[in-house]
Amino acid sequence: RGYSRELAETMFELIEPFAGYAFNKAHSTCYAMIAYWTAYLKANHKLEYMVALLDAASDSPDRLPAAVREARRLGIRILGPDVNLGRVGFSVAETEDGEGAVRFGLATVKNVGPSAVQPVIEAREKDGTFKSVEDLCKRVEFRGLNRRMLESLIKVGALDSLAVRSALLGSSDRILALIQREARLREAGQTTMFDLL
C-alpha cells in the first residue's frame, strides 16, 4: 500500500503543473471565437460555407460524404461536375430555377487532378463554352490526360453537356486519339483545312 501511495503522489506531482496549461484561457477563447464564426457563417452564408467545407473535405474520402450529407440536410442542391460550368474545386452555382447550389469541382473527381482540368477551365474562360467533344479536344491543351482520367470525367457526367454519356464511353479511344492528334498539330504549328475555314 505504501508503494502505491508514493506512486500516486509522484504521478499527481507530474500532472499538476499541466493542469494550468490544459485549460488555458487563451486557447479556450480562440476555440470559442472559431466556433462562433463557424456558426455565424453556416447560418448566414450557407452556400459559401458549404463550398469551403466541401473543398476542405475533398482530400479525405471519409469526410467528403459527410459534408455532402450536411449540405443536403441544409437544403442545398449538389450539382455534378461539368466542363462548361465547373471550376477546379467546389463552387457556388445557380440552378435553372435561379436557386443557389454547390457544383462539384472537376479536380475532385476520382483519378483526376487540378493539373488535368486547369487547361479546360482556361480554354473555356478564354473562348467561351465548348460546343462539342471535338471543340473541347481542339481548344484545350491537355497535359497528362490519360484514359483513366477521361473515363472518370465521362462516368461522373462532366461531359454530359457535350454528348450522351454511353456514346462517350464507347468512343473514349477515339477521343484520346483526337486529343493526341490535336496536340501534335499544335506542337508542329500546323492547321487543318477546317481551321482555315
KAGIBEL-V193511 format. One record per pair of residues at least 6 apart in sequence whose C-alpha atoms are under 6 Angstrom apart, sorted by the first residue. I is the first residue (numbers start at 1). GAP is how many residues later the second one is. D is the distance in Angstrom with one decimal. If there is no record, write none. Layout:
# KAGIBEL-V193511
I&GAP&D  I&GAP&D
This chain:
# KAGIBEL-V193511
42&7&5.6  51&39&5.6  51&40&5.9  54&13&6.0  55&35&5.9  57&6&5.4  57&7&5.0  58&6&5.7  76&25&5.7  77&24&4.9  78&23&6.0  78&24&5.0  78&25&5.9  79&23&6.0  79&24&4.5  80&23&5.8  80&24&5.3  81&23&4.8  81&24&5.7  81&25&5.5  81&77&4.9  82&76&4.0  83&75&5.6  84&45&5.4  86&19&5.9  87&18&5.4  88&17&5.0  88&18&5.2  88&19&5.2  89&16&3.9  90&13&5.7  90&14&4.9  90&15&4.3  91&11&5.7  91&12&5.3  92&9&6.0  92&10&4.8  93&7&5.9  93&8&5.0  93&9&5.4  93&10&5.8  94&6&4.7  94&7&5.6  107&6&4.7  107&7&4.9  111&38&5.5  112&37&5.3  116&29&5.9  119&21&6.0  120&20&5.7  123&17&5.8  130&6&5.7  132&30&4.9  133&29&5.9  137&42&5.2  138&44&5.9
